[in-house]
Amino acid sequence: MRVNFNYIKLFFLLIVVVFLYAFSAHRNGARIVGEPNVKFKGGENLYIAAETVSKLLIQNYKGVKNTSKETLDLNILETALNSNAMIKSAEVYVSVNGQLTAEVEQKKPIARVLAKTSYYIDDQGSYMPLSSYHSARVPLVTGKVDKKDLNNIYKIAKKIATDSFLKTNVVQIHQSKNNDLFLQFRGYDFTVKLGGLSNLEKKINNLKAFYKKGLKDKTLNDYKTVNLKFESQVVCTKA
């Protein structure tokens, strides 16, 4: 009976490959995780420190450092980071050499509510606490504001954040007890009365036309109130 040595060689080669793969997988799984590496996505202003993120990782896995890759549950760590009020999203992964990395995207504040304990409203309409590391230059919000119902303020703050004219000029948003909205402009004493959010685009276009003409005529300082509640016109009262 003739023996085919090529099959025998192939068989032993397969055994060696399986052994090396199993050995490598075991060694890689048992590799000890080092100090966490924190990366922030986009934006230069940090509202939460890298040290704080590292601490969250360590606290939620009983010490990430010196933990084997095999026992590390990345979902637990991601959930812990995503539950932080400063963080919009987080992704945690471990490289082949055992480096634990957390890629963090911070929330982006678009308005700051002045209250007994002040806070931000982010670009998703959610609550965001103030930071001890950086203060955002966003419109201040005063008046009747319920932390559990930020929808009204969020919509006008979002409009201001995405409109170059409003972003440049509006420094304050005020909400009255009956939910009427008022805007305060940078460098001028007049108050803009928006009323509700209905026909907002039309109201803003009327405001831009009024501002452009008043700037040209140098009459902006002559007014006390600019009422936009009426869709077809701007009603002003003089100071």
Beta strands, then each sheet from edge to edge (+ up, - down):
strand 1: 37-40
strand 2: 87-94
strand 3: 100-106
strand 4: 109-113
strand 5: 119-122
strand 6: 127-129
strand 7: 140-143
strand 8: 170-175
strand 9: 181-185
strand 10: 191-195
strand 11: 223-227
strand 12: 235-238
sheet 1: 1+ 3+ 2-
sheet 2: 6+ 5- 4+ 7+ 8+ 9- 10+ 11+ 12-
end
